[in-house]
Amino acid sequence: MEVHNVDLTISAVRPDQYPKTNYPEVALVGRSNVGKSSLTNVLINRRNFAHTSSQPGKTQTLNFYAVEDQLYFVDVPGYGYAKVSKKERERFGQMIEQYLTQRDQLRGAILLVDGRHAPTADDVSMYQWLQYYHIPTLVVATKIDKVKGNTWNRQGSLIKKTLGLAGDQLVLFSAVNKTGKDAVWQWLDERTGMK
């Protein structure tokens, strides 16, 4: 999809702050610094629209990005970052769970994992949690340009096996050379009805 209009509508922490529109929404979830902002920037054809943070764990709100006045990308705080206090992690967890389980406009989640490694225990827990709540999920393995091309299949198999993925729910993605961008948009189109 060609994207021309994007707007950070609101950074929310409570349901009464969520946008009042009925646009379909897709949540972007993953560990801190896994590449959520980079994926967003590639999908919307902007270089630095969604800011990548040099401080993991800095995103502490649900950031709603309106795309073409038809769809929201919802950037969710990253998990698994040790420097965030236990109390803060619990607060994030409640905020994220409330959004993911109670938002009628949610059409699915994109779970980002680091394509260079096997998914972490936190990644596995998040995937299982999304499955438990029957949230349609696409797993995107980021930073795949840092993996030798002849090992992509092996790395993809490792990620699928670790998470217990079935079928074609995995996309190998690179923000550097845009590998996987079209496959992610295809999934988004199918989930949201966008064209």
PERA-V162057 format. One record per residue. N is the residue number from 1. RES is the residue in one small letter. D_FIRST is the distance of its C-alpha to the first C-alpha in whole Angstrom. Layout:
((N RES D_FIRST) (N RES D_FIRST))
This chain:
((1 m 0) (2 e 4) (3 v 6) (4 h 10) (5 n 12) (6 v 13) (7 d 17) (8 l 19) (9 t 20) (10 i 23) (11 s 25) (12 a 27) (13 v 30) (14 r 31) (15 p 29) (16 d 31) (17 q 28) (18 y 25) (19 p 23) (20 k 25) (21 t 21) (22 n 20) (23 y 17) (24 p 16) (25 e 16) (26 v 16) (27 a 18) (28 l 18) (29 v 22) (30 g 24) (31 r 27) (32 s 27) (33 n 26) (34 v 24) (35 g 20) (36 k 19) (37 s 18) (38 s 17) (39 l 14) (40 t 13) (41 n 13) (42 v 11) (43 l 8) (44 i 9) (45 n 10) (46 r 13) (47 r 17) (48 n 19) (49 f 17) (50 a 18) (51 h 22) (52 t 23) (53 s 26) (54 s 29) (55 q 31) (56 p 30) (57 g 30) (58 k 30) (59 t 27) (60 q 29) (61 t 27) (62 l 24) (63 n 21) (64 f 19) (65 y 16) (66 a 14) (67 v 11) (68 e 10) (69 d 14) (70 q 12) (71 l 12) (72 y 14) (73 f 14) (74 v 18) (75 d 20) (76 v 23) (77 p 26) (78 g 26) (79 y 29) (80 g 32) (81 y 33) (82 a 37) (83 k 38) (84 v 36) (85 s 39) (86 k 40) (87 k 40) (88 e 37) (89 r 35) (90 e 37) (91 r 35) (92 f 32) (93 g 32) (94 q 33) (95 m 31) (96 i 28) (97 e 30) (98 q 30) (99 y 26) (100 l 25) (101 t 28) (102 q 28) (103 r 25) (104 d 24) (105 q 21) (106 l 20) (107 r 18) (108 g 18) (109 a 18) (110 i 17) (111 l 20) (112 l 20) (113 v 23) (114 d 25) (115 g 24) (116 r 28) (117 h 30) (118 a 31) (119 p 29) (120 t 32) (121 a 34) (122 d 32) (123 d 28) (124 v 30) (125 s 32) (126 m 28) (127 y 27) (128 q 30) (129 w 30) (130 l 26) (131 q 27) (132 y 31) (133 y 29) (134 h 27) (135 i 23) (136 p 21) (137 t 20) (138 l 18) (139 v 20) (140 v 18) (141 a 21) (142 t 20) (143 k 22) (144 i 22) (145 d 23) (146 k 26) (147 v 27) (148 k 29) (149 g 27) (150 n 29) (151 t 29) (152 w 26) (153 n 27) (154 r 30) (155 q 28) (156 g 25) (157 s 28) (158 l 30) (159 i 27) (160 k 27) (161 k 31) (162 t 31) (163 l 29) (164 g 30) (165 l 26) (166 a 26) (167 g 24) (168 d 20) (169 q 20) (170 l 20) (171 v 17) (172 l 19) (173 f 17) (174 s 18) (175 a 16) (176 v 19) (177 n 17) (178 k 14) (179 t 15) (180 g 13) (181 k 10) (182 d 8) (183 a 11) (184 v 10) (185 w 7) (186 q 9) (187 w 11) (188 l 10) (189 d 9) (190 e 12) (191 r 14) (192 t 12) (193 g 12) (194 m 8) (195 k 7))
